Amino acid sequence: MVAMVPTVAYLGLEARAVEVQCSLISGIPNFTVVGLGDKAVAESRERVRGAIAAIGLALPPKRITVNLSPADLPKEGSHYDLPIALALLGAMGIVDAETLAGYVVVGELGLDGRIAPSPGVLLAAIHASEQGRGLVCPVAQGAEAAWAGNVEVIPAPDLLSLLNHFKGTALLPGAVAGEVEDRAHGPDLRQVKGQETAKRALEIAAAGGHNLLMVGPPGAGKSLMASCLPGILPDLTAGEALEVSMVASVSGELTAGRLKRTRPFRSPHHSASMAALTGGGLRVKPGEVSLAHLGVLFLDELPEFQRAALDSLRQPLETGSVSVARANAHVTFPARVQLIAAMNPCRCGHLGDAALACSRAPKCASDYQAKVSGPMLDRIDLHVDVAAVSAADLVLPPPAEGSAEVRQRVADARALQTARYGVDGPRTNAEVDGDLLETHCMPDEAGRKLLAQAAEAMRLSARGYTRILRVARTIADLANVEKVGRIHIAEALSYRRQAPRN
């Protein structure tokens, strides 16, 4: 007899159908798992053997063959334990094989029969819903799976309870969708004294989803302002929350079934490798740029990152996705992020201060800043010089305007963009291109003349030209002006890094 149990293989944010087939035939007792599985799949034999023994059953003295079909699709992870065990029990006649065929099954087994959590349950639940099947998953992830919507979820604490449920002797309670996490409360802009230009640039970046680079000496408040950004960004919409939670699910970071509400804020250390930033590893997982999807990726001490690791972000910043190529598979993760970067002007950090600057200035500044490539800098819309905070600024009372007021203006600007582009169009001005760029971002005649003159004088690339149009559109939205004018172009140009002259 052959029993078959549906499960899934994860390829990026896609759950592909896999069928676990188990047959028992006469011969020398043996337990074999085939189907291009990794080390965790090969070790599942011992976990399944121990879990079945824990519930008082013994494996039949036959040749046990488990096939993971399709056989040419790589299988990774421990979530195949439970479907293999159920397929084996179905072949033994312990569980009705036809009943098992109606459920997608995922979960890791312990040697005592407990069903442990495994990454990617939300993706498996969405796949089960699309296939018109139910889902069997660990009890700790039932709340996560319930977010998939119209799908029957059976959250099982252990193998014995699951068998009793299928036999009808003790039904397991259904899953209830987890709570939406509370909005995170980070630093408030009232904590930032002075730095009005930088705070204005931060507001523009938040309103249009633009990339921002802050350059200034140590202690000027660059990291503090970056950490204030999530507090002025609008909450995720329902669709965006599901996207972000899917990335968190496949990376194993979705806890207690709580759907993400606050936009992600990721701040990797400058020692992060290329795989850590873009994704990869032996078992391909999302990198920091994907974990920050629809949120903020903050890179502090930008020149200290490895050059190759930084340049690997160039394609994701442009396309909004990252593709990890391997010999046996190509995996694509979403990576629509807002890059916020901070750096010192030179290695000592005090360029321009005669009392503190090192003896190698200004050559040390050019050498230090050259560690970040020109094409990478060209992808950053807003470049702001952050001056050191004076003692006169520090003794002033906190500013009257904080994150709440700025957040309202950002929300109003985002609402204008949603109304302009529609729910199926670009989310923010930073994503606008093609005909939409020509229709909505081109300035009036005076603005066109100024932009043409600046493009020649500043030697702007085509990318830099379009990014200025997008920033100007955001500035106009913050002013609630329909047509981009000369004043908006002028402010956008003031934030643009000028190419060095020979």
matplotlib code that plots the C-alpha trace (Angstrom):
import matplotlib.pyplot as plt

x = [0.0, 1.2, 0.0, 0.4, 0.5, 0.8, 3.4, 5.4, 8.9, 9.9, 11.5, 11.9, 8.3, 6.8, 5.5, 5.7, 3.6, 5.4, 3.9, 5.2, 4.7, 5.3, 5.3, 5.9, 7.2, 8.6, 12.3, 15.1, 13.9, 15.1, 14.0, 15.0, 14.0, 14.6, 13.8, 16.8, 16.5, 19.2, 20.8, 17.8, 15.5, 17.9, 17.9, 14.1, 14.2, 15.5, 13.2, 10.2, 11.3, 11.7, 8.3, 6.4, 8.1, 7.1, 3.4, 3.7, 4.1, 6.9, 7.9, 6.9, 9.7, 9.6, 11.4, 10.0, 10.6, 9.6, 9.7, 9.4, 7.9, 8.9, 12.2, 14.2, 13.1, 15.5, 14.0, 15.4, 14.3, 12.9, 9.2, 9.1, 9.2, 5.4, 4.3, 6.7, 5.4, 1.8, 2.5, 4.2, 1.3, -1.1, 0.7, 0.6, -3.2, -3.1, -4.6, -7.0, -4.9, -7.8, -8.2, -4.5, -4.7, -7.0, -4.4, -1.1, 1.1, 4.2, 6.0, 9.2, 9.0, 10.7, 11.8, 9.0, 6.4, 6.0, 5.5, 7.9, 7.6, 9.3, 9.7, 7.3, 4.0, 2.2, 3.3, 2.2, -1.3, -1.7, -0.7, -3.2, -5.9, -5.2, -5.3, -8.6, -7.0, -6.7, -3.4, -1.9, 0.8, 2.5, 0.2, 2.6, 2.0, -1.7, -2.3, 0.1, -1.5, -5.0, -4.0, -4.2, -8.0, -10.4, -8.4, -9.1, -6.1, -5.4, -2.8, -1.4, 0.7, 2.0, 1.7, -0.6, -3.1, -3.2, -3.9, -6.8, -8.1, -8.1, -9.7, -12.4, -11.8, -10.5, -10.9, -8.3, -9.6, -9.3, -6.8, -7.6, -5.7, -3.0, -3.2, -1.7, 1.3, 1.2, 2.9, 6.5, 7.4, 10.9, 12.7, 10.8, 12.1, 11.7, 14.9, 16.8, 18.0, 19.0, 19.6, 16.6, 17.9, 18.5, 15.0, 13.5, 15.3, 14.1, 10.5, 10.9, 12.4, 9.5, 6.9, 8.2, 10.0, 13.4, 16.9, 18.9, 22.5, 23.6, 27.3, 28.6, 31.0, 30.5, 27.8, 25.9, 22.7, 22.7, 21.8, 19.2, 17.4, 17.5, 15.9, 13.2, 12.2, 9.8, 7.9, 6.9, 6.2, 2.5, 1.4, 1.5, -1.7, -3.4, -1.8, 1.7, 1.4, 0.9, 3.9, 6.2, 4.9, 5.5, 9.2, 9.3, 7.6, 10.0, 13.0, 11.5, 11.1, 7.3, 6.5, 3.2, 1.4, 1.5, 1.1, 3.5, 2.0, 5.1, 7.4, 10.6, 13.7, 16.9, 20.3, 23.0, 26.5, 29.1, 30.9, 27.8, 28.7, 27.2, 25.0, 23.8, 22.7, 21.2, 20.4, 21.9, 23.7, 23.6, 19.8, 18.9, 17.3, 16.3, 19.0, 18.7, 17.5, 14.5, 13.8, 13.5, 11.0, 8.5, 10.5, 13.9, 17.4, 19.8, 23.5, 25.5, 29.2, 28.6, 32.2, 33.1, 31.0, 32.8, 32.8, 31.4, 28.7, 27.6, 27.6, 25.4, 22.6, 22.7, 20.3, 17.8, 17.6, 16.7, 14.3, 12.8, 13.7, 16.9, 17.7, 19.9, 21.4, 22.5, 23.5, 20.3, 17.8, 17.2, 15.4, 13.8, 12.9, 11.2, 13.4, 11.5, 13.3, 14.1, 17.8, 19.0, 22.8, 25.1, 28.8, 31.6, 33.2, 36.6, 38.2, 38.9, 35.4, 36.3, 37.0, 36.7, 37.4, 40.9, 41.1, 40.2, 40.9, 43.9, 47.0, 46.0, 43.0, 41.6, 43.1, 41.9, 38.3, 38.6, 40.2, 37.5, 34.5, 35.9, 35.3, 31.6, 31.2, 29.8, 27.0, 25.9, 25.8, 23.9, 21.0, 20.7, 18.2, 19.0, 22.5, 22.6, 25.6, 24.9, 26.9, 28.1, 25.5, 26.7, 26.4, 23.9, 21.6, 22.0, 20.8, 17.6, 14.3, 13.0, 11.5, 7.7, 7.2, 7.8, 7.2, 3.4, 3.2, 5.6, 3.9, 0.6, 2.2, 3.8, 0.5, -1.2, 1.5, 1.2, -2.6, -2.1, 0.2, -2.2, -5.1, -2.9, -1.5, -4.3, -4.1, -2.5, 0.1, 3.3, 3.1, 5.3, 6.9, 10.2, 8.8, 7.3, 8.8, 7.7, 4.6, 3.6, 6.9, 6.2, 2.6, 2.9, 6.5, 7.5, 7.7, 6.4, 8.4, 10.5, 11.3, 12.3, 14.8, 16.3, 16.6, 18.1, 20.8, 21.5, 21.7, 24.5, 26.3, 26.1, 26.7, 23.6, 23.2, 19.8, 19.1, 20.0, 17.7, 14.7, 15.4, 15.4, 12.0, 10.6, 12.0, 10.5, 7.1, 7.3, 8.2, 5.2, 3.0, 4.2, 3.2, -0.2, 0.6, -0.6, 2.0, 5.8, 7.3, 10.7, 10.9, 10.4, 13.1, 15.5, 15.0, 15.4, 18.6, 20.0, 19.9, 21.7, 25.4, 27.4, 29.8, 33.5, 35.3, 38.5]
y = [0.0, 3.5, 6.5, 10.1, 13.3, 16.8, 19.2, 22.1, 23.1, 26.8, 28.7, 32.3, 33.4, 30.7, 27.5, 24.7, 21.5, 18.4, 15.0, 12.6, 9.1, 6.1, 2.4, -0.8, -3.8, -7.2, -7.5, -6.8, -4.1, -0.7, 3.0, 5.1, 8.7, 9.8, 12.9, 15.3, 16.2, 18.0, 16.8, 17.7, 15.7, 12.7, 12.9, 12.9, 9.1, 9.0, 11.6, 9.9, 6.5, 8.0, 9.8, 6.7, 4.7, 7.4, 6.8, 3.0, 1.8, 0.0, 0.2, -2.8, -5.2, -4.3, -2.1, 1.4, 3.8, 7.5, 9.5, 13.3, 14.2, 15.9, 14.3, 16.9, 19.8, 20.4, 19.8, 21.7, 21.9, 19.8, 20.5, 17.3, 15.2, 15.3, 14.6, 11.7, 10.3, 10.6, 9.0, 6.1, 5.7, 5.9, 3.1, 1.1, 1.5, 3.5, 6.6, 6.9, 7.7, 9.5, 11.8, 12.7, 13.7, 16.6, 18.4, 20.1, 19.0, 20.8, 20.4, 19.1, 16.1, 15.6, 12.2, 12.3, 12.9, 16.6, 18.8, 21.7, 24.9, 25.3, 28.4, 29.2, 28.1, 31.2, 30.5, 26.9, 28.1, 30.4, 27.5, 25.2, 27.8, 28.2, 24.4, 24.0, 21.9, 22.2, 22.6, 20.6, 22.6, 22.9, 24.2, 27.1, 28.4, 27.9, 31.6, 32.4, 30.0, 31.3, 34.7, 32.9, 33.3, 30.7, 27.5, 24.8, 24.8, 21.9, 23.0, 19.9, 19.8, 16.2, 13.2, 11.2, 14.1, 14.4, 10.7, 10.9, 13.9, 12.0, 9.0, 11.3, 10.3, 13.7, 16.6, 19.4, 23.0, 25.1, 28.0, 31.7, 34.4, 36.0, 39.6, 42.5, 43.7, 47.1, 50.0, 50.2, 53.5, 54.6, 57.9, 61.1, 63.9, 66.2, 64.6, 66.1, 69.6, 71.7, 69.9, 71.5, 70.8, 67.1, 66.8, 68.4, 65.8, 63.0, 64.2, 64.3, 60.8, 59.5, 61.1, 59.8, 56.6, 58.1, 57.0, 59.3, 59.7, 61.8, 62.9, 64.5, 64.2, 61.8, 62.7, 65.0, 62.9, 60.9, 57.6, 59.2, 60.8, 57.5, 55.7, 58.4, 57.5, 54.5, 56.9, 59.2, 56.5, 55.4, 52.0, 49.1, 48.4, 45.0, 43.8, 45.2, 43.6, 40.2, 40.7, 41.7, 38.8, 36.3, 37.3, 37.1, 33.7, 32.1, 33.5, 32.1, 35.6, 35.6, 35.0, 34.0, 34.5, 38.3, 40.0, 42.9, 46.4, 48.6, 49.0, 47.0, 48.8, 46.8, 48.0, 45.5, 45.9, 47.1, 43.7, 42.0, 39.9, 40.0, 36.9, 38.6, 41.7, 40.2, 36.6, 33.2, 30.6, 26.9, 27.0, 30.1, 32.6, 36.3, 38.8, 42.2, 43.9, 41.5, 41.5, 45.3, 45.0, 47.9, 49.4, 50.9, 49.5, 51.6, 51.3, 53.2, 53.8, 53.3, 53.3, 50.6, 48.0, 45.7, 47.2, 44.1, 43.8, 47.4, 47.1, 44.0, 46.3, 48.3, 46.0, 45.5, 49.2, 49.7, 46.8, 46.2, 42.5, 40.4, 37.2, 34.7, 32.3, 28.8, 25.9, 24.0, 26.9, 30.6, 32.2, 35.7, 37.7, 41.1, 44.0, 47.3, 49.2, 52.7, 53.0, 55.4, 55.6, 57.6, 58.2, 60.4, 62.9, 61.2, 58.5, 60.8, 62.3, 66.0, 67.3, 71.1, 71.5, 72.9, 72.0, 68.3, 67.3, 65.0, 66.1, 64.2, 66.4, 66.9, 63.8, 61.5, 62.6, 61.8, 58.4, 57.6, 58.7, 56.9, 53.6, 54.0, 53.6, 56.3, 54.1, 53.3, 57.0, 57.7, 55.6, 57.8, 60.6, 62.9, 63.8, 66.0, 67.4, 67.2, 69.7, 69.2, 70.3, 73.5, 74.0, 76.8, 74.3, 71.7, 74.1, 75.0, 73.5, 70.6, 71.7, 72.3, 69.9, 66.2, 63.0, 63.2, 66.4, 65.3, 61.9, 63.6, 65.6, 62.4, 60.6, 63.4, 63.3, 59.5, 59.8, 62.1, 59.6, 56.7, 58.8, 59.8, 56.3, 54.1, 51.0, 49.0, 51.6, 52.7, 52.9, 56.0, 58.6, 56.8, 53.9, 56.1, 55.7, 55.6, 57.4, 58.1, 60.1, 62.1, 62.7, 63.6, 64.6, 66.9, 70.6, 73.8, 75.7, 77.6, 74.3, 72.6, 75.4, 75.2, 71.4, 71.5, 74.0, 72.0, 68.7, 70.2, 72.0, 69.0, 66.4, 64.4, 60.9, 59.8, 58.1, 61.2, 63.3, 61.1, 60.9, 64.7, 64.7, 62.2, 64.1, 67.3, 65.6, 64.6, 68.2, 69.4, 66.8, 68.0, 71.5, 70.1, 71.6, 69.8, 71.0, 70.7, 74.1, 75.8, 76.1, 72.3, 71.5, 73.9, 72.3, 68.8, 69.9, 71.2, 67.6, 66.1, 65.1, 66.9, 64.8, 65.6, 67.6, 66.4]
z = [0.0, -0.8, 1.3, 0.1, 2.2, 0.7, 2.0, 0.6, -0.4, 0.1, -2.7, -1.7, -0.8, -2.9, -1.4, -4.0, -3.8, -2.6, -2.2, 0.4, -0.8, 1.5, 0.5, 2.5, 0.6, 1.7, 2.1, 4.4, 6.9, 5.9, 6.1, 3.1, 2.2, -1.4, -3.4, -3.2, 0.5, 2.5, 5.7, 7.8, 5.6, 5.8, 9.6, 9.7, 9.6, 13.2, 14.5, 12.9, 14.3, 17.8, 17.6, 16.5, 19.2, 21.8, 21.1, 21.6, 18.0, 16.2, 12.6, 10.5, 9.6, 5.9, 3.4, 4.1, 1.2, 1.4, -1.8, -1.9, -5.2, -7.5, -7.0, -8.9, -6.6, -3.7, -0.3, 2.7, 6.4, 9.2, 8.4, 6.4, 9.6, 10.3, 6.7, 6.5, 9.8, 8.8, 5.4, 7.1, 9.6, 6.6, 4.9, 8.1, 8.2, 11.5, 9.8, 6.9, 3.9, 2.1, 5.0, 5.0, 1.3, 2.2, 4.3, 3.7, 6.5, 8.0, 11.3, 13.0, 15.3, 18.6, 19.8, 22.4, 19.7, 20.2, 17.1, 17.1, 15.1, 11.7, 9.5, 6.7, 8.1, 6.9, 3.3, 3.7, 4.9, 1.9, -0.4, 1.3, 0.9, -2.8, -3.2, -1.3, 1.4, 5.1, 7.0, 9.8, 11.7, 15.1, 17.8, 18.5, 14.9, 14.6, 15.2, 12.4, 9.9, 10.7, 9.0, 5.6, 5.7, 4.4, 5.4, 8.0, 10.4, 12.7, 15.3, 16.8, 20.0, 19.5, 17.2, 19.6, 19.8, 16.0, 15.6, 18.1, 16.1, 12.8, 14.5, 16.0, 19.6, 20.8, 18.4, 18.5, 18.8, 15.7, 15.3, 15.9, 14.1, 16.3, 17.4, 15.3, 17.2, 18.9, 17.2, 18.3, 20.1, 19.2, 19.8, 19.1, 16.9, 20.0, 21.2, 18.3, 18.9, 16.0, 12.7, 11.0, 7.5, 8.3, 9.9, 6.8, 4.6, 6.9, 6.5, 2.7, 2.7, 4.8, 2.7, -0.6, 0.4, -0.7, 0.2, 2.5, 3.3, 6.3, 6.5, 9.7, 12.7, 15.5, 18.0, 15.6, 15.9, 12.7, 14.3, 16.5, 13.6, 11.6, 14.6, 14.7, 11.1, 11.9, 14.2, 11.3, 8.8, 8.3, 9.5, 7.1, 5.2, 5.5, 2.2, 3.2, 6.6, 5.0, 2.7, 5.6, 7.7, 5.0, 4.9, 8.7, 8.6, 6.1, 8.1, 11.4, 13.0, 13.2, 16.9, 18.5, 15.3, 15.6, 12.3, 11.7, 11.9, 12.2, 9.2, 9.7, 10.8, 10.3, 11.3, 10.5, 11.8, 9.3, 9.5, 7.8, 4.8, 1.3, 2.1, 5.3, 3.4, 0.3, 1.4, 0.8, 2.9, 2.7, 3.1, 1.3, 3.7, 3.3, 4.0, 5.8, 2.6, 2.4, 6.2, 5.8, 3.0, 3.0, 5.8, 6.6, 6.1, 8.2, 7.4, 9.9, 9.2, 5.5, 4.3, 6.8, 5.1, 2.7, -0.8, -2.5, 0.1, -0.4, -4.2, -3.9, -2.8, -6.0, -7.9, -5.1, -4.5, -8.2, -8.8, -5.3, -5.3, -4.9, -6.7, -5.0, -7.7, -6.8, -9.0, -8.1, -7.7, -8.2, -5.3, -5.4, -2.3, -2.2, -1.2, -1.6, 1.1, 2.1, 2.6, 5.3, 5.6, 7.9, 7.7, 9.0, 6.6, 7.1, 9.3, 12.2, 11.7, 12.3, 8.8, 8.7, 12.4, 12.7, 16.4, 16.0, 12.4, 11.7, 9.9, 6.7, 6.0, 3.4, 1.6, 4.4, 3.5, -0.2, 0.6, 3.2, 1.1, -2.0, -0.2, -1.3, -5.0, -7.2, -8.6, -5.0, -4.1, -7.3, -6.0, -2.9, -3.5, -0.5, 0.6, 3.8, 5.6, 9.4, 11.4, 15.0, 17.5, 19.3, 23.1, 22.4, 20.7, 23.5, 26.3, 24.3, 25.4, 23.2, 19.9, 19.8, 16.9, 17.4, 15.5, 15.8, 13.8, 11.2, 10.9, 10.1, 7.3, 6.0, 6.1, 4.2, 1.5, 1.2, 0.9, -2.1, -3.7, -3.2, -4.7, -7.6, -8.5, -7.3, -5.1, -7.9, -8.8, -7.2, -3.4, -3.2, -5.4, -5.1, -7.2, -10.1, -13.6, -17.2, -18.3, -14.7, -14.2, -17.3, -16.3, -12.7, -11.9, -14.7, -13.5, -15.0, -17.6, -15.0, -13.2, -16.5, -17.3, -13.8, -14.0, -17.5, -16.3, -13.1, -15.0, -17.2, -14.4, -11.9, -14.6, -13.5, -14.7, -16.2, -12.8, -10.9, -13.2, -12.6, -8.8, -8.6, -10.3, -7.8, -4.8, -6.2, -6.6, -2.9, -1.8, -3.8, -2.1, 1.3, 0.3, -1.1, -4.5, -7.7, -10.1, -9.5, -9.6, -9.7, -5.9, -5.5, -8.1, -6.4, -3.0, -4.6, -6.3, -3.0, -1.6, -4.6, -4.4, -7.1, -9.2, -8.5, -11.1, -12.7]

ax = plt.figure().add_subplot(projection="3d")
ax.plot(x, y, z, "-o")
ax.set_aspect("equal")
plt.show()
